[in-house]
Amino acid sequence: MSFTTTITVTELANHLGDPGWAIIDSRFKLANPEQGRVDYESSHILGAVYAHLDEDLSGPIIKRVTGRHPLPSVERVSTVFSEFGIDSRVQVVAYDDTGGALAAGRVWWLLRWLGHEAVAVLDGGWQEWVKRGLAVVSGNEMRKPRKFIPYPRSDLIVSAEEIEIMQKDPHYRVLDVRSADRYRGENETIDPVAGHIPGAISAPYAGNLNPDGIFRSSESLATRYKRIIRGVPIHHVVCYCGSGVTATHDILAMMKAGLGEARLYAGSYSEWITKPDRPVEK
């Protein structure tokens, strides 16, 4: 049995030390990009390796062209996953301390994009693991490298040009997973232009979680997203956020709900606003 959406801390604890399981700590702070690595070295789940959002899970930023966290090249991220000891036989579990939003969801989505389906996000993340008093260690860990062979799925990615068409088409739904205030253009502290892509629907990723950081039930998530997407087929649903990282959280939630796999506008809002002629709504 493989895990393809989320996994409980109890289920993961049963596989500590299993060479066929790779645990990835992807904790990250936007305001301090090195904080996640510091936190990992201080204490992490036994056996976990560390993935840095900027260095391992993103490509180079090109001013006035890309967003803040462009996708890495297939070659680059395949090398990273090989170094993490991942091949087709490995079950991967990613965790962070933000309910999967920074950047466990990114790890999950990148692996799915490259054809590896045996990957799950740890439900409740780091906080739930610590709360249960499960095994942690300090320092750095490495896994024996394996050969990761990618099978890219271009169908999972949507471009800005496609968004320009979809936003006007009632047969598509474009979901903005950022907080409602940022969607409205209020309290914007990250991107230089406040607002959202015209026609996008606000669907904050935080609505996928209970107050304790555990994902809501599949039934509850299904009810939420059926109301949001209003009957369009799942391959006509596209998610975006500020930079293409937390958008994966809604994609994960819809899969957990049994609705299928939505697509990602990977450049997201920070790419959208690189072209002044692209409209923005508040």
C-alpha positions in Angstrom: 0.0 0.0 0.0 1.3 3.4 -0.9 0.3 6.8 0.5 -0.6 9.4 -2.1 -2.2 12.3 -0.2 -1.7 12.5 3.5 -0.3 10.2 6.2 -0.8 10.2 10.0 2.1 10.5 12.4 1.2 7.1 13.7 1.5 5.5 10.3 4.8 7.2 9.6 6.2 6.2 13.1 5.6 2.6 12.1 8.1 3.0 9.2 11.0 4.8 10.9 14.3 3.2 9.8 12.8 1.6 6.7 15.2 2.2 3.8 12.2 2.1 1.4 10.8 5.2 3.1 12.2 8.7 2.6 11.3 11.5 5.0 11.8 15.1 3.8 11.8 18.0 6.2 10.9 21.1 4.2 10.3 23.7 6.9 10.8 27.2 5.5 10.2 30.8 6.6 9.7 33.4 3.8 11.0 36.2 6.1 14.1 34.2 7.0 15.1 31.7 4.3 17.7 30.0 6.5 15.4 29.5 9.6 14.1 26.2 8.3 17.5 24.7 8.0 18.4 26.0 11.5 15.3 24.4 12.9 16.0 21.1 11.1 19.6 21.0 12.5 18.2 21.7 16.0 15.6 19.0 15.9 13.9 16.9 13.2 12.1 13.6 12.7 14.5 10.7 13.0 15.8 9.8 9.5 14.6 13.0 7.7 16.7 14.8 5.2 16.3 18.6 4.7 15.0 20.2 1.5 15.5 24.0 1.1 12.6 25.7 -0.8 14.9 28.1 -2.6 17.9 25.9 -3.2 16.4 22.5 -3.8 12.7 23.0 -4.8 12.8 26.1 -7.0 14.6 27.3 -10.1 16.5 30.6 -10.6 14.5 33.8 -10.5 14.5 35.9 -13.6 13.5 39.6 -13.0 10.4 40.7 -14.8 9.8 37.2 -16.1 9.4 34.6 -13.3 7.6 34.6 -10.0 9.3 34.3 -6.6 9.6 30.5 -6.7 9.8 29.3 -10.3 9.7 25.6 -10.9 13.2 23.9 -10.9 14.3 22.2 -14.1 13.4 18.6 -14.4 17.1 17.7 -14.5 17.9 19.8 -11.4 15.1 18.5 -9.1 15.7 14.9 -10.3 19.3 15.2 -9.1 18.0 16.5 -5.8 15.6 13.6 -5.4 18.3 11.1 -6.4 20.5 12.6 -3.6 17.6 12.1 -1.2 17.6 8.4 -2.0 14.3 8.4 -3.9 13.6 6.0 -6.7 10.4 4.3 -8.0 10.3 1.9 -5.0 10.4 4.5 -2.3 7.5 5.9 -0.3 8.2 9.6 0.4 6.7 11.6 3.3 7.2 15.4 3.4 6.5 17.6 6.4 6.8 21.2 7.5 5.4 23.3 10.3 2.7 25.2 8.4 0.1 22.4 7.8 1.8 21.4 4.5 1.9 24.9 3.0 5.6 25.7 3.2 6.8 23.5 1.6 5.7 19.9 2.1 2.9 20.5 -0.5 5.6 21.6 -2.9 7.6 18.4 -2.4 4.4 16.4 -2.8 3.5 18.2 -6.0 7.0 18.2 -7.6 7.2 14.4 -7.2 3.7 13.9 -8.7 4.7 16.2 -11.5 7.6 14.0 -12.3 5.5 10.8 -12.2 6.2 9.6 -8.6 2.8 8.9 -6.9 4.0 7.3 -3.7 4.4 10.6 -1.8 2.3 12.0 1.1 2.2 15.0 3.3 2.5 14.4 7.1 -0.9 15.3 8.5 -0.4 17.8 11.3 3.3 18.1 10.4 6.1 18.8 12.8 3.8 20.1 15.6 1.8 16.9 15.6 4.9 14.7 15.7 6.4 16.6 18.6 3.0 16.7 20.5 2.9 12.9 20.3 6.5 12.7 21.7 7.8 10.7 18.8 11.5 10.2 17.8 13.5 13.3 17.0 17.2 13.9 16.5 19.5 16.9 15.9 22.2 17.5 13.3 22.2 16.6 9.6 21.2 13.3 8.0 21.8 11.8 4.6 20.3 8.9 2.7 22.1 6.5 0.4 21.6 8.0 -3.1 19.3 6.2 -5.6 18.5 6.9 -9.3 15.4 9.0 -9.6 14.0 8.7 -13.1 11.5 11.5 -14.0 8.4 11.1 -16.1 7.2 14.7 -16.4 3.5 15.4 -16.6 3.1 18.7 -18.5 -0.7 18.4 -18.2 -0.4 19.4 -14.5 1.0 22.9 -15.3 -0.9 26.0 -16.7 0.8 29.0 -18.1 0.0 32.7 -17.7 -1.2 32.8 -21.3 -3.7 29.9 -20.6 -4.8 31.7 -17.4 -5.7 34.8 -19.6 -8.1 32.6 -21.5 -9.5 30.6 -18.6 -10.3 33.6 -16.4 -12.9 34.6 -18.9 -14.3 31.1 -19.6 -17.2 30.0 -17.4 -16.2 26.4 -17.9 -13.0 26.9 -15.9 -12.3 27.8 -12.2 -9.2 29.7 -11.2 -8.7 29.4 -7.4 -6.6 31.9 -5.4 -5.4 30.0 -2.3 -3.9 33.0 -0.4 -5.6 34.5 2.6 -8.8 36.4 1.9 -7.2 39.8 2.8 -4.4 39.3 0.3 -7.0 38.2 -2.3 -8.9 41.5 -1.7 -5.6 43.5 -2.0 -5.4 44.3 1.7 -2.3 43.9 3.9 -0.1 42.9 1.0 3.5 42.7 2.4 5.1 40.3 -0.1 4.3 41.3 -3.6 4.7 44.9 -5.0 1.2 45.0 -6.5 -1.8 44.1 -4.3 -4.9 42.3 -5.6 -5.8 39.1 -7.5 -6.1 37.8 -11.0 -9.5 38.9 -12.4 -12.1 36.2 -12.3 -10.3 34.2 -9.7 -12.2 32.7 -6.7 -10.9 33.0 -3.2 -10.2 29.6 -1.7 -7.7 30.1 1.2 -5.6 27.0 1.9 -6.1 27.5 5.6 -9.8 26.4 5.1 -8.5 22.9 4.5 -7.3 22.5 8.1 -8.9 22.1 11.4 -7.7 24.5 14.2 -5.1 21.9 15.3 -3.5 21.9 11.9 -4.9 18.5 10.9 -6.6 18.2 7.5 -10.4 18.3 7.6 -12.1 15.0 6.7 -12.4 14.0 3.1 -16.1 14.5 3.3 -15.8 18.0 4.6 -13.2 18.9 2.0 -15.4 17.5 -0.7 -18.3 19.6 0.4 -16.1 22.7 0.5 -14.7 22.3 -3.0 -17.9 21.2 -4.7 -19.3 24.5 -3.5 -16.3 26.4 -4.9 -15.8 24.7 -8.3 -19.6 24.5 -9.0 -19.6 21.5 -11.2 -16.7 22.0 -13.6 -14.5 19.0 -14.3 -11.4 18.8 -12.1 -9.0 19.3 -15.0 -10.7 22.6 -15.6 -9.7 23.8 -12.1 -6.4 25.7 -11.6 -4.8 26.9 -8.4 -2.4 29.7 -7.7 -1.0 31.6 -4.8 1.8 34.1 -4.4 4.6 32.1 -5.9 3.2 28.6 -6.7 4.1 26.9 -3.4 1.0 27.0 -1.2 -1.2 26.6 -4.2 -0.4 22.9 -4.0 -2.2 22.7 -0.7 -5.6 23.1 -2.4 -4.6 20.6 -5.1 -3.7 18.1 -2.3 -7.0 18.8 -0.5 -9.1 18.2 -3.5 -7.3 14.9 -4.1 -7.8 13.9 -0.5 -11.5 14.7 -1.0 -11.6 12.3 -3.9 -12.3 14.9 -6.5 -9.3 14.2 -8.6 -6.2 16.3 -9.5 -6.5 20.0 -10.3 -3.8 21.9 -12.1 -1.2 24.5 -11.0 -0.4 27.9 -12.3 3.2 27.5 -11.2 4.2 31.1 -11.8 1.2 32.3 -9.7 0.5 35.9 -8.8 4.1 37.1 -8.5 4.7 36.0 -12.1 1.3 37.5 -13.2 2.3 41.0 -12.1 5.6 41.0 -13.9 3.7 42.2 -17.0 2.1 45.6 -16.4 -0.6 44.9 -19.1 -2.0 42.0 -17.2 -5.0 43.2 -15.2 -5.4 43.0 -11.4 -8.6 43.2 -9.3 -9.1 44.2 -5.7 
